[in-house]
Amino acid sequence: CALSNKTFKMRNILNINGDKITYQSKPELDLINYCNINNIIIENGPKVKYMFNDKERTYKIDFMIRDLNILIEIKDNHIWHKKQVESGRWKLKENSAKDYCIKNNMKYHLIFPENIEELKKIIIKI
């Protein structure tokens, strides 16, 4: 699908340290740029393992702000996400992220585009 290939193409940009950050959507790019403008070091999120249909899978969490001990996942209500919610796969991914946070003294934020401004306020206040 041409839309999928253009819309969800993995792209790269540099953070304020010159490290390559991977993003797929405009809201993700917006958050990276916001962090760069405000001297907040944003990094690629970790990859965490989870089981789905008796098979080990890997969930790559979008971003990490290590100085604030937070992981950030930006989602939209696309059909792909809705299907993962319906199948139970999304819950498993989310639980693996939350387990990672417990083990690493972090907090997980699931953000939809309509909530991105709230996240920015949280980041700036911390």
Backbone as a chain_set.jsonl record, in Angstrom:
{"seq": "CALSNKTFKMRNILNINGDKITYQSKPELDLINYCNINNIIIENGPKVKYMFNDKERTYKIDFMIRDLNILIEIKDNHIWHKKQVESGRWKLKENSAKDYCIKNNMKYHLIFPENIEELKKIIIKI", "coords": {"N": [[0.839, -1.178, 0.0], [0.699, 2.101, -0.963], [0.148, 4.327, 0.643], [0.722, 3.374, 3.235], [3.447, 2.808, 2.946], [4.541, 5.365, 2.548], [3.5, 6.887, 4.682], [4.161, 5.463, 7.038], [6.864, 5.085, 6.929], [10.108, 4.509, 8.134], [12.029, 7.031, 9.461], [14.845, 9.204, 10.058], [16.313, 11.471, 12.405], [18.429, 13.827, 14.067], [19.178, 14.036, 17.567], [19.788, 16.472, 20.211], [22.317, 15.75, 21.006], [23.428, 14.749, 18.769], [22.824, 12.153, 18.187], [21.243, 9.548, 16.334], [17.796, 9.484, 15.898], [14.933, 7.559, 15.513], [11.89, 7.857, 13.768], [8.371, 7.754, 12.844], [6.037, 9.188, 12.362], [4.314, 12.381, 12.0], [3.497, 13.488, 14.536], [5.412, 12.222, 16.18], [7.813, 13.276, 15.151], [7.334, 15.945, 15.751], [7.452, 15.857, 18.563], [10.153, 15.141, 18.942], [11.44, 17.383, 17.812], [10.469, 19.35, 19.541], [11.672, 18.547, 21.955], [14.376, 18.871, 21.222], [14.508, 21.666, 20.767], [14.036, 22.559, 23.34], [16.23, 21.706, 24.741], [16.185, 19.062, 25.725], [17.164, 15.811, 26.129], [16.254, 13.424, 24.001], [15.826, 10.023, 23.256], [16.002, 6.986, 21.267], [13.612, 4.573, 22.143], [13.707, 1.63, 24.279], [13.938, -1.847, 23.266], [11.655, -4.316, 23.961], [10.834, -7.59, 25.03], [8.058, -9.773, 24.383], [5.388, -12.181, 24.578], [3.353, -13.546, 22.051], [0.791, -15.36, 20.648], [2.129, -17.754, 21.27], [4.731, -17.172, 20.533], [7.855, -15.537, 20.731], [8.123, -12.064, 20.64], [9.184, -8.737, 19.64], [8.888, -5.545, 20.956], [9.318, -2.312, 20.051], [9.68, 0.452, 21.793], [8.76, 3.802, 21.308], [10.204, 6.237, 22.289], [12.647, 7.445, 24.706], [13.239, 9.387, 27.53], [15.788, 9.747, 29.263], [16.802, 11.35, 31.364], [14.497, 12.095, 32.646], [13.384, 9.744, 33.345], [11.411, 8.438, 31.742], [9.407, 6.599, 29.407], [8.081, 6.818, 26.148], [5.35, 6.273, 24.105], [3.903, 6.918, 21.083], [0.836, 6.851, 19.648], [-1.678, 6.414, 17.129], [-5.106, 6.239, 16.153], [-5.122, 4.247, 14.091], [-6.05, 1.637, 11.794], [-4.303, -0.501, 12.115], [-3.414, -0.328, 14.737], [-5.868, -0.569, 16.058], [-6.564, -3.192, 15.365], [-4.552, -4.578, 16.731], [-5.299, -4.01, 19.335], [-7.814, -5.271, 19.44], [-7.047, -7.968, 19.073], [-5.646, -8.487, 21.339], [-2.967, -8.242, 21.357], [-1.845, -5.682, 21.649], [-2.209, -5.12, 24.385], [-0.446, -6.941, 25.558], [1.992, -5.945, 24.609], [1.982, -3.431, 25.813], [1.955, -4.194, 28.52], [4.488, -5.396, 28.678], [6.106, -3.163, 28.336], [5.433, -1.704, 30.617], [6.336, -3.468, 32.605], [9.081, -3.331, 32.059], [9.495, -0.703, 32.815], [8.961, -0.806, 35.578], [11.099, -2.415, 36.432], [13.189, -0.731, 35.827], [12.811, 1.648, 37.116], [11.14, 3.623, 35.882], [8.664, 5.536, 34.034], [5.85, 4.9, 32.008], [4.427, 6.372, 29.183], [1.633, 6.502, 27.252], [0.69, 8.039, 24.415], [-1.595, 9.846, 22.472], [-2.142, 11.687, 19.416], [-3.863, 13.846, 20.066], [-3.198, 14.316, 22.69], [-0.633, 15.212, 22.852], [0.243, 17.786, 23.501], [-0.24, 17.91, 26.23], [1.656, 16.079, 27.136], [3.998, 17.473, 26.488], [3.825, 19.57, 28.324], [4.15, 18.151, 30.691], [6.762, 17.198, 30.369], [8.278, 19.58, 30.325], [7.771, 20.609, 32.881], [8.954, 18.819, 34.607]], "CA": [[0.0, 0.0, 0.0], [1.527, 3.302, -1.089], [-0.072, 5.162, 1.819], [1.486, 2.795, 4.34], [4.872, 2.95, 2.689], [4.928, 6.763, 2.73], [3.082, 7.379, 5.984], [4.804, 4.767, 8.148], [8.263, 4.874, 6.614], [11.017, 4.854, 9.216], [12.885, 8.157, 9.114], [15.804, 9.527, 11.11], [16.687, 12.852, 12.691], [19.398, 13.84, 15.163], [18.816, 14.737, 18.791], [20.741, 17.544, 20.501], [23.648, 15.154, 21.163], [23.883, 14.242, 17.481], [22.455, 10.741, 18.051], [20.152, 9.317, 15.388], [16.52, 9.103, 16.487], [14.033, 7.028, 14.499], [10.49, 8.231, 13.947], [7.506, 7.356, 11.731], [4.874, 10.047, 12.142], [4.479, 13.812, 12.284], [3.504, 13.746, 15.979], [6.701, 11.784, 16.724], [8.786, 14.289, 14.745], [7.016, 17.135, 16.535], [7.984, 15.67, 19.917], [11.62, 15.201, 18.859], [11.811, 18.784, 17.606], [10.164, 20.052, 20.789], [12.739, 18.216, 22.908], [15.609, 19.506, 20.762], [14.391, 23.115, 20.995], [14.053, 22.802, 24.78], [17.439, 21.08, 25.298], [15.84, 17.812, 26.395], [17.756, 14.715, 25.364], [15.325, 12.342, 23.679], [16.531, 8.901, 22.646], [15.165, 5.864, 20.853], [13.193, 3.759, 23.267], [14.251, 0.272, 24.311], [13.189, -2.965, 22.68], [11.284, -5.246, 25.024], [10.283, -8.861, 24.555], [6.75, -10.201, 24.864], [4.902, -13.385, 23.904], [2.051, -13.441, 21.395], [0.531, -16.597, 19.897], [3.199, -18.713, 21.594], [5.963, -16.792, 19.846], [8.476, -14.355, 21.303], [8.11, -10.894, 19.751], [9.885, -7.564, 20.159], [8.164, -4.27, 20.879], [10.225, -1.172, 20.126], [9.02, 1.622, 22.346], [9.205, 4.934, 20.492], [11.212, 7.152, 22.82], [13.021, 7.456, 26.112], [13.921, 10.572, 28.039], [16.497, 9.128, 30.382], [16.914, 12.297, 32.485], [13.2, 12.171, 33.31], [12.957, 8.366, 33.62], [10.137, 8.136, 31.088], [9.292, 6.012, 28.075], [6.951, 7.43, 25.459], [4.809, 5.624, 22.909], [2.916, 7.769, 20.42], [-0.056, 6.029, 18.828], [-2.858, 7.024, 16.547], [-6.148, 5.218, 16.055], [-5.116, 3.61, 12.776], [-6.6, 0.279, 11.769], [-3.286, -1.436, 12.601], [-3.461, -0.291, 16.203], [-7.167, -1.115, 16.471], [-6.497, -4.661, 15.241], [-3.731, -5.086, 17.832], [-6.124, -3.911, 20.541], [-8.829, -6.33, 19.35], [-6.44, -9.297, 19.186], [-4.978, -8.627, 22.628], [-1.527, -8.045, 21.178], [-1.438, -4.393, 22.192], [-2.151, -5.227, 25.847], [0.795, -7.643, 25.873], [3.084, -4.999, 24.362], [1.904, -2.412, 26.859], [2.383, -4.815, 29.777], [5.945, -5.583, 28.652], [6.688, -1.832, 28.554], [5.227, -1.357, 32.025], [7.267, -4.309, 33.366], [10.398, -2.731, 31.859], [9.533, 0.51, 33.632], [9.071, -1.203, 36.99], [12.462, -2.909, 36.646], [14.169, 0.328, 35.583], [12.373, 2.858, 37.807], [10.706, 4.57, 34.861], [7.218, 5.652, 33.849], [5.445, 4.703, 30.619], [3.374, 7.28, 28.732], [0.997, 6.221, 25.967], [0.202, 9.347, 23.979], [-2.256, 9.977, 21.18], [-1.876, 13.044, 18.921], [-4.638, 14.875, 20.768], [-2.64, 14.504, 24.029], [0.798, 15.531, 22.764], [0.513, 19.048, 24.206], [-0.192, 17.57, 27.652], [2.967, 15.463, 27.373], [5.0, 18.548, 26.447], [3.746, 20.282, 29.604], [4.736, 17.248, 31.69], [8.218, 17.169, 30.14], [8.847, 20.87, 30.698], [7.622, 20.807, 34.327], [9.778, 17.878, 35.39]], "C": [[0.887, 1.245, 0.0], [1.373, 4.218, 0.121], [0.76, 4.657, 2.993], [2.971, 3.021, 4.149], [5.348, 4.381, 2.904], [4.64, 7.24, 4.15], [3.889, 6.757, 7.115], [6.256, 4.404, 7.868], [9.115, 5.305, 7.806], [11.959, 5.945, 8.708], [13.81, 8.434, 10.296], [16.023, 11.03, 11.206], [17.663, 12.78, 13.858], [18.822, 14.545, 16.385], [19.892, 15.777, 19.085], [22.16, 17.032, 20.742], [24.218, 14.643, 19.848], [23.603, 12.759, 17.291], [21.252, 10.614, 17.131], [18.913, 8.805, 16.126], [15.598, 8.677, 15.347], [12.601, 7.457, 14.818], [9.707, 7.813, 12.71], [6.433, 8.378, 11.408], [5.197, 11.511, 12.449], [4.416, 14.109, 13.779], [4.828, 13.308, 16.643], [7.783, 12.807, 16.39], [8.574, 15.573, 15.548], [7.596, 17.028, 17.944], [9.511, 15.759, 19.913], [12.074, 16.651, 18.719], [11.569, 19.614, 18.867], [11.274, 19.801, 21.819], [14.048, 18.899, 22.505], [15.603, 21.011, 21.048], [14.529, 23.451, 22.481], [15.214, 22.121, 25.496], [17.146, 19.861, 26.162], [16.377, 16.684, 25.536], [16.735, 13.59, 25.217], [16.112, 11.268, 22.946], [15.518, 7.897, 22.097], [14.823, 5.056, 22.094], [13.795, 2.364, 23.192], [13.369, -0.708, 23.544], [12.923, -3.945, 23.812], [10.621, -6.477, 24.41], [8.905, -9.109, 25.158], [6.339, -11.427, 24.064], [3.53, -13.104, 23.3], [1.891, -14.657, 20.498], [1.678, -17.585, 20.027], [4.518, -18.421, 20.88], [6.536, -15.538, 20.502], [8.552, -13.248, 20.248], [8.903, -9.769, 20.422], [9.051, -6.317, 19.912], [9.188, -3.16, 21.062], [9.423, 0.039, 20.581], [9.608, 2.851, 21.646], [10.379, 5.699, 21.09], [11.472, 6.948, 24.303], [13.627, 8.83, 26.398], [14.531, 10.129, 29.36], [16.562, 10.06, 31.601], [15.62, 12.414, 33.275], [12.638, 10.802, 33.678], [11.602, 8.043, 33.009], [10.348, 7.483, 29.726], [8.028, 6.576, 27.452], [6.602, 6.62, 24.226], [3.753, 6.548, 22.343], [2.134, 6.891, 19.456], [-1.139, 6.896, 18.225], [-3.887, 5.913, 16.417], [-6.26, 4.658, 14.642], [-5.667, 2.192, 12.896], [-5.608, -0.735, 12.328], [-3.316, -1.488, 14.123], [-4.77, -0.894, 16.711], [-7.17, -2.634, 16.402], [-5.642, -5.263, 16.354], [-4.501, -5.03, 19.15], [-7.132, -5.054, 20.564], [-8.241, -7.717, 19.585], [-5.816, -9.552, 20.556], [-3.479, -8.392, 22.544], [-1.059, -6.735, 21.806], [-1.286, -4.453, 23.708], [-0.86, -5.921, 26.282], [2.004, -6.731, 25.684], [3.138, -3.952, 25.479], [2.367, -2.969, 28.207], [3.889, -5.024, 29.817], [6.651, -4.25, 28.874], [6.567, -1.435, 30.025], [6.138, -2.184, 32.931], [8.686, -3.754, 33.269], [10.536, -1.503, 32.76], [9.684, 0.188, 35.112], [10.508, -1.619, 37.301], [13.51, -1.8, 36.55], [13.774, 1.678, 36.186], [11.995, 3.973, 36.821], [9.186, 4.623, 34.831], [6.921, 5.594, 32.359], [4.287, 5.639, 30.288], [2.894, 6.852, 27.351], [0.287, 7.494, 25.551], [-0.444, 9.223, 22.605], [-2.072, 11.419, 20.717], [-2.64, 14.14, 19.663], [-4.112, 15.16, 22.175], [-1.191, 14.975, 24.015], [1.139, 16.818, 23.51], [0.577, 18.82, 25.714], [1.149, 16.954, 28.014], [4.052, 16.534, 27.398], [5.013, 19.323, 27.771], [4.371, 19.46, 30.727], [6.256, 17.282, 31.578], [8.862, 18.457, 30.637], [8.819, 21.083, 32.214], [8.583, 19.954, 35.131], [11.192, 18.385, 35.547]], "O": [[1.731, 1.408, 0.881], [2.347, 4.817, 0.577], [1.427, 5.442, 3.666], [3.675, 3.384, 5.091], [6.457, 4.589, 3.397], [5.465, 7.929, 4.75], [4.263, 7.454, 8.058], [6.81, 3.509, 8.507], [8.864, 6.348, 8.412], [12.598, 5.799, 7.667], [13.575, 7.949, 11.403], [15.931, 11.755, 10.216], [17.713, 11.771, 14.561], [18.078, 15.518, 16.264], [20.816, 15.947, 18.289], [23.11, 17.812, 20.686], [25.35, 14.16, 19.802], [24.091, 12.161, 16.332], [20.356, 11.457, 17.14], [18.974, 7.829, 16.874], [15.5, 9.367, 14.332], [12.163, 7.425, 15.968], [10.288, 7.549, 11.658], [5.96, 8.426, 10.273], [6.212, 11.828, 13.069], [5.211, 14.915, 14.262], [5.299, 13.967, 17.57], [8.583, 13.166, 17.253], [9.538, 16.21, 15.972], [8.164, 17.991, 18.461], [10.095, 16.389, 20.794], [12.982, 17.094, 19.422], [12.374, 20.478, 19.213], [11.751, 20.731, 22.47], [14.749, 19.445, 23.357], [16.6, 21.556, 21.522], [15.07, 24.497, 22.839], [15.191, 21.974, 26.718], [17.777, 19.653, 27.199], [16.076, 16.609, 24.345], [16.401, 12.901, 26.18], [16.966, 11.573, 22.113], [14.331, 7.952, 22.421], [15.655, 4.881, 22.985], [14.332, 1.968, 22.158], [12.215, -0.422, 23.226], [13.838, -4.354, 24.528], [9.934, -6.389, 23.392], [8.623, -8.711, 26.288], [6.885, -11.682, 22.99], [2.662, -12.508, 23.938], [2.763, -14.948, 19.68], [2.138, -18.17, 19.046], [5.322, -19.325, 20.653], [5.804, -14.593, 20.795], [8.989, -13.473, 19.119], [9.243, -9.842, 21.603], [8.575, -6.073, 18.803], [9.847, -3.076, 22.099], [8.599, 0.574, 19.84], [10.816, 2.923, 21.422], [11.435, 5.8, 20.467], [10.666, 6.379, 25.039], [14.416, 9.357, 25.614], [13.889, 10.136, 30.411], [16.396, 9.611, 32.735], [15.641, 12.791, 34.447], [11.553, 10.703, 34.25], [10.744, 7.45, 33.663], [11.307, 7.765, 29.007], [7.026, 6.786, 28.136], [7.466, 6.32, 23.403], [2.811, 6.923, 23.041], [2.705, 6.266, 18.562], [-1.472, 7.964, 18.74], [-3.541, 4.741, 16.566], [-7.348, 4.6, 14.069], [-5.732, 1.632, 13.99], [-6.012, -1.72, 12.946], [-3.252, -2.563, 14.719], [-4.772, -1.645, 17.687], [-7.72, -3.294, 17.284], [-5.962, -6.335, 16.868], [-4.36, -5.921, 19.987], [-7.289, -5.728, 21.582], [-8.873, -8.554, 20.229], [-5.496, -10.69, 20.896], [-2.8, -8.349, 23.57], [0.004, -6.686, 22.425], [-0.335, -3.897, 24.257], [-0.25, -5.523, 27.275], [2.929, -6.74, 26.497], [4.204, -3.638, 26.009], [3.084, -2.296, 28.948], [4.51, -4.852, 30.866], [7.69, -4.208, 29.534], [7.508, -0.89, 30.602], [6.659, -1.666, 33.919], [9.411, -3.708, 34.263], [11.575, -1.298, 33.389], [10.452, 0.843, 35.818], [11.067, -1.217, 38.322], [14.592, -1.914, 37.125], [14.324, 2.717, 35.821], [12.47, 5.105, 36.922], [8.51, 3.855, 35.515], [7.648, 6.167, 31.547], [3.294, 5.696, 31.013], [3.668, 6.844, 26.394], [-0.609, 7.973, 26.246], [0.092, 8.581, 21.702], [-1.864, 12.3, 21.552], [-2.118, 15.237, 19.863], [-4.527, 16.138, 22.797], [-0.584, 15.122, 25.076], [2.219, 16.924, 24.092], [1.365, 19.468, 26.403], [1.718, 17.258, 29.062], [4.936, 16.494, 28.254], [6.076, 19.686, 28.275], [5.039, 20.004, 31.607], [6.954, 17.385, 32.588], [9.895, 18.413, 31.306], [9.745, 21.673, 32.772], [8.983, 20.339, 36.23], [12.019, 17.723, 36.174]]}, "num_chains": 1, "name": "protein.A"}
